[in-house]
Amino acid sequence: MTTTAPRPEMRRPSGPRGGALGWTASLRQGLDRPLTSYQLVIGVTGILLGLGLVMVLSASSVLSFTNNDGNSYVIFSRQVMWVALGIPAAWLASLLPVRVMRWMAYPALLGSIVLIALTYVPGLGVDVNGNQNWLNVGGPFTVQPSEIAKLGLVLWVADLYARKDAVLDDWKHLVIPMLPVTLLVTTMVVLQGDLGTALVFFAIIAGSLFVVGAPARLLLVLLAALTAMAAYFANAEPERVERLATFTDPMADLQGEGWQAGHGLYALASGSFWGVGLGGSRQKWGTLPEAHTDFIFAVIGEELGLFGTLMVLGLFMLLAYTGLRIAMRTKDPFVRYASAGITVWLLSQSVINFGMVLGLLPVIGIPLPLVSYGGSALLPTLVALGMLAAFAKTEPGARAALASRRSKRRRVRARLAAGRDA
């Protein structure tokens, strides 16, 4: 009796090297699936949103207890309300056709410009921490129009460049009317005193120009203009000058301008690798200002340690990878530019927040997307991520795979219903 040797392609690699090759092959196969980007957007968003709720509860409990007659859940309850509003908004955004998103671009930009302009009207504009960037919409409710403008800016620039896609080799079509309009909005935000949000706007502008292939000299000119404007407005007020002077060494003025940055570093140092435990932060007991908003990353570092901060960094890196993956795999110019714009927006804002908490940047008041408290920032972010999920459906084979899954679920429900009736 003769035996036939197995064909080479049927042999499985063995040993450590074979295992590594098998792992990378499985990863590559998983990434090649048509629904990978869609699932990553939803999964990472859900994890960051859930983590944000937990950390807002932990970071705000003492402040809520102190300011609300022993009720530790006031701030957390408001955040739950914003999440309850944001999730349906994100779901609706994920169902929008691309043509509807393009139709929304101009109303979104013009509406946000009007709202920003209203912050300059006495009685409507609200000053918070020296920045006239909030709008009173009635009663105790206020909104920050510049957060809405981020989404409006991304959609408008994406629609503009999609319509000009065939002529973007000419630098004049790259610049006009994109730069005058976007710089107008950015200047309005700078004049409010909100340099942090203005930095995010500049990142969106520069990122959009980079994606469409703008020449390096144009990006350098934009960077020089940003540096000059930031230096001018940073030196316009003594408080900002002191912040710039102390951010590299906040311990040198711990009782003054270095207080918030210094105690943020104390929180991170106290967490070590595994943290002091969820809810165990000491800095949130009135020592660390804005613990549940701009400095929530410091509370994460204190309670969940280096492990927790690396997990958050990894999730934002995965979200950035997913957004760029969608932009590179789509054939629709608007989807490409909008996906890249949303990714640049969220990535630049998170990097600025990380740098601020780690002492690498001055304290400029930027929340961490999806994690920090605040409805004005959370709602536009969730809508943008819903749109990113919709863009993921434009990848090759994605819609067919979703339809197949829905068909399978319907058949399973039908069989279960038939079994109950039998």
HURADA-V594933 format. One record per run of one state. SS is the DSSP state (2 for helix, 1 for strand, 0 for the rest). FROM is the first residue (numbers start at 1). TO is the last residue. If there is no record, write none. Layout:
# HURADA-V594933
SS_FROM_TO, SS_FROM_TO
This chain:
# HURADA-V594933
0_1_7, 2_8_10, 0_11_14, 2_15_31, 0_32_35, 2_36_67, 0_68_73, 2_74_95, 0_96_97, 2_98_118, 0_119_124, 1_125_128, 0_129_130, 1_131_138, 0_139_140, 1_141_143, 0_144_144, 2_145_163, 0_164_164, 2_165_167, 0_168_170, 2_171_175, 0_176_177, 2_178_191, 0_192_194, 2_195_211, 0_212_215, 2_216_234, 0_235_237, 2_238_253, 0_254_258, 2_259_271, 0_272_295, 2_296_329, 0_330_332, 2_333_357, 0_358_374, 2_375_392, 0_393_397, 2_398_421, 0_422_422
